[in-house]
Amino acid sequence: MESQKEESPADPLKLLDKTLPIELLNRNQGQGHHWISSHKTRKQMEQTLRLLGMTRQPFEVPVRVVATRILGKGQRLWDSSSVLRGTYKQLEDSLVACGWFHDDSTKFITETIGRQDSKHRSTGPAVRIQVYQDDPD
C-alpha cells in the first residue's frame, strides 16, 4: 500500500483516511483475564489487513488517530465511552504489526478519539481510521 498523504484544504494535517472492513466489538462483559481471546482477535484483524494489502511504512511524525465505528444494518449506537473499549486495542495492535505505526506508545500516537457513524450503514460494519499529524502546542 502506498503511503500517500491525503490532504484537504480544510485539514492540512490529515495524513490518511481509510475505511477498513473490520467490525469493532464492544465486549461489554469485559475481556476477562484470558489473553488468548484478545490475541486471537488481534491475529485475525492483522490477517485481514494483510490480505487486503493494507501494510505500509510507519508515520515518521507523532500522530493523532480518529477511529469511527461505522454501524451495520440493525446495529445500535454504544455509549460514547465504549467506542475505544472492546476490540479497538486489538485493531491498534494489528495496525502496528502491519507497519502503520512504530508502536502504540504516546511517542508515536499522542491521542486517539473514538466516534460512531450510523448514517453510512451500507458501508458497515466497518471502522474508519483517520490519521492526523500531531499539532505541536
C-alpha positions in Angstrom: 0.0 0.0 0.0 1.3 3.4 -0.9 1.9 5.8 2.0 0.1 8.7 0.4 -0.7 11.9 2.2 -4.4 12.5 1.7 -4.6 16.3 2.2 -7.6 18.5 2.1 -7.7 22.3 2.3 -9.8 22.1 5.4 -7.5 19.7 7.1 -3.8 20.2 6.1 -2.7 17.9 8.9 -4.6 14.9 7.7 -2.2 12.2 6.7 -4.5 9.2 6.0 -8.2 8.4 5.8 -9.1 4.7 5.3 -12.2 2.6 5.9 -11.4 -0.9 7.0 -13.8 -3.8 6.7 -13.4 -4.7 10.3 -16.1 -4.8 12.9 -15.3 -3.4 16.3 -16.9 -5.4 19.1 -18.0 -3.9 22.4 -17.1 -6.8 24.8 -19.2 -5.0 27.4 -19.0 -8.1 29.6 -15.3 -7.4 30.0 -12.4 -9.0 28.2 -11.6 -11.2 31.2 -8.2 -12.4 32.3 -7.6 -14.8 29.5 -5.3 -13.1 27.0 -5.8 -15.8 24.3 -9.1 -14.4 23.1 -7.6 -11.0 22.7 -4.6 -12.4 20.9 -6.7 -14.5 18.6 -8.8 -11.4 17.7 -5.7 -9.3 17.0 -4.2 -12.0 14.8 -7.5 -12.3 12.8 -7.5 -8.5 12.3 -3.9 -8.5 11.2 -4.5 -11.3 8.8 -7.5 -9.3 7.2 -5.3 -6.2 6.9 -2.5 -8.2 5.2 -4.9 -10.0 2.8 -6.2 -6.6 1.8 -2.7 -5.2 1.2 -3.1 -2.7 4.0 0.5 -2.7 5.1 2.6 0.5 5.0 5.6 2.3 6.3 5.1 3.9 9.7 4.4 7.6 10.0 7.6 9.5 10.8 5.8 12.1 12.9 3.7 11.9 16.1 0.0 11.4 15.1 -3.5 11.7 16.4 -5.9 8.9 15.4 -9.7 9.2 15.0 -11.4 5.8 14.9 -15.0 5.8 13.7 -17.1 2.7 14.2 -19.4 2.5 11.2 -22.6 0.7 12.2 -24.0 -2.0 10.0 -27.7 -2.8 9.4 -29.5 -3.4 12.7 -26.6 -2.3 14.9 -27.2 0.2 17.7 -25.0 3.0 18.9 -22.9 2.3 22.0 -22.4 4.6 24.9 -19.8 7.1 23.8 -17.3 5.9 26.3 -17.5 2.3 24.9 -16.1 3.1 21.4 -12.5 2.6 22.3 -13.0 -0.3 24.7 -13.7 -3.7 23.4 -11.6 -4.7 20.4 -10.2 -1.3 19.4 -6.9 -2.1 21.2 -6.6 -5.3 19.1 -7.1 -3.3 16.0 -4.5 -0.8 17.0 -2.0 -3.6 17.7 -2.8 -5.1 14.3 -2.1 -1.7 12.7 1.3 -1.6 14.5 2.0 -5.1 13.3 1.2 -4.0 9.7 3.6 -1.1 9.9 1.2 1.8 10.2 2.9 3.0 13.4 6.3 2.3 15.0 4.3 1.3 18.2 1.3 2.4 20.1 3.1 4.5 22.7 2.4 8.2 23.2 5.7 8.9 21.5 4.0 7.9 18.2 0.3 8.1 18.8 -0.4 11.1 21.0 -4.2 10.9 21.1 -7.0 8.5 20.0 -10.6 9.6 19.6 -13.5 7.2 19.2 -16.6 8.1 17.2 -19.6 6.3 15.8 -21.4 6.7 12.5 -25.0 5.5 12.0 -25.5 7.3 8.7 -23.4 5.1 6.4 -24.8 1.7 7.4 -24.4 0.4 3.8 -20.6 0.6 4.4 -20.7 -1.1 7.8 -20.0 -2.8 9.9 -16.5 -1.2 9.4 -14.1 1.2 11.1 -12.8 4.4 9.6 -9.3 5.3 10.6 -8.2 8.9 10.2 -4.6 9.9 11.0 -3.5 13.5 11.6 -0.1 14.9 12.2 0.0 16.0 15.8 -0.2 19.7 16.1 2.7 20.7 18.4 1.5 23.2 21.0 
